[in-house]
């Protein structure tokens, strides 16, 4: 498609699919022309309606600034010890059994525990998170219906009230305290933040860790290099982000008529940046279908680009780096169980597998 139809229009849903790196980057970079206030009109993904993901400037900047402090590389680096102890505990649970499911035993629980701790969610409630997070990402309620998640909203509203009465040293209490233009956030705005962090941080990071193991299993040479030189792990994580991008696409709405890649786009039409395709664009990455843990430069779009660039990127990178480092330290010769077929996740937005026994 990048060569034959780099911009592809489907009249049925008035949507342009953008496949090349150059145009995908332009779409993500130009929030004045390509709006993120996109889901309200379509009535989808309701729990995320009030989140910064769906805001344009100037509102976006005001709200994003409330949480940036919690996610700067410096703030996140302080979580390293805690993340190390969570990963150590998760690996202790499977050590000695000879086998583990990378997803169930490590890649799924790790980001849930980290984000739940950041938000201040009680430990006993964390099991609820998976169902909610999956349901929001997949836009379904488990019975195939596209609908909001009242149980999740009610739950967060209840925790918000508890923190309101009794603030703790957690992100939820900090958000309750924060002000935009002299006003505290409304309950719906707070809810938007909680749900965004829950959804944006979980399945994405799970997929990144799972995809990393998948790539390394396919490329035993790369795995060997990481065993020998763990300092190559951060570069390898970047290459996994490019080669098997956990988030495959993200959409915008054109606010005015414009020309993109020689195509005339009309105001009101939807424009989808295909991140996964852009990250394999031969015009940007030499030999793009080669998984190369030493690739440099590696300016992939896996965390987006421009004002909506992923807030959780430092956290996702750190969690994945620690998970891989401790896995390789603890287990020699990690190999996928080939008899178990790989099953892709439910969502077309995401790239990852449901299980990865090794
Ligand atoms: C935004 C990917 C992990 C929080 C984004 C965007 C992408 C992305 C592509 C931009 C969407 C757009 O422009 O429409 C990923 C990937 C992750 C990951 C691949 C893991 C490998 C996380 C984590 C968190 C997080 C761990 C937080 C705990 C956010 C937030 C936004 C965002 C809050 C919205 C930023 C804004 O609108 O200004 N992410 N993400 N993400 N991500 Fe992530």
Boltz pocket constraint, residues with backbone or C-beta under 6 A from the ligand:
constraints:
  - pocket:
      binder: B
      contacts: [[A, 28], [A, 36], [A, 52], [A, 53], [A, 54], [A, 64], [A, 115], [A, 196], [A, 197], [A, 200], [A, 201], [A, 202], [A, 204], [A, 205], [A, 208], [A, 245], [A, 246], [A, 247], [A, 250], [A, 251], [A, 301], [A, 302], [A, 303], [A, 304], [A, 305], [A, 307], [A, 308], [A, 309], [A, 310], [A, 311], [A, 312], [A, 313], [A, 315], [A, 316]]
      max_distance: 6.0
